[in-house]
Amino acid sequence: MSDPPADPPTALGPAASFLVVLIALLALGGWAVDHAALAAAFPPIADMTFNTALAFLLLATALLLPAGRAEGEARRRLRMLLAAAVALFAALSLIEDLFSVDLAIDNLLFHTPPLETSSPHPGRMSPLTATAFLLSAGALLLLARRGDPAVPAVVVHAMILTVGLTGLVGFAMHLLIREVPPSQRHLFSISEMTALAFLLLAA
């Protein structure tokens, strides 16, 4: 029997995931304590919605859990649970946009004042952000099935690469956003810290 495939190699590994945790905690702390103060001190981090920051925290935490032969069944299941939670949240957010419904998840814990965002749906992550979270969580779930011949490593690598490209697109949109019709900006809007976090997750 062949050995299970290892996780895709990363350039930054745990350090990148740890940075994502720090970014997410700063954003979540701002929402919990004083979002207006955070917006004044660190506008790029304050631009991250609460749901986006929470999803990053869950994903980065899952990545920081030890992986490999010695990881243990409990930790593997925890990684899958965290990834599944992110995938579910991202899928629900996409459903809201695709079917123009409000599932009451955009401001579940904290209300986003309309004046603090240009989005027609304050508190909601953009469809592009939700898609990147689906790919990130999907890659983690597939990695948990290591050894399954139905899951080629190239599929996981392609998903991770797409997440990284989403980060690059996010930075590009800050330069091109004025060229996008206002009614469509929410579809492609990604804050600078969100774009950076996706690049770190894909590193």
Salt bridges, closest charged atoms under 4 A:
ASP3 OD1 - ARG69 NH2 3.01
ASP7 OD2 - ARG79 NH1 3.84
ASP7 OD1 - ARG146 NH2 2.80
GLU71 OE2 - ARG146 NH1 2.82
GLU73 OE2 - ARG76 NH2 2.68
GLU73 OE2 - ARG77 NE 3.04
GLU96 OE1 - ARG124 NE 3.18
ASP97 OD1 - ARG124 NH1 3.29
ASP97 OD1 - HIS186 NE2 3.34
ASP106 OD2 - ARG124 NE 2.90
GLU116 OE1 - HIS35 ND1 2.76
ASP148 OD2 - ARG145 NH2 2.31
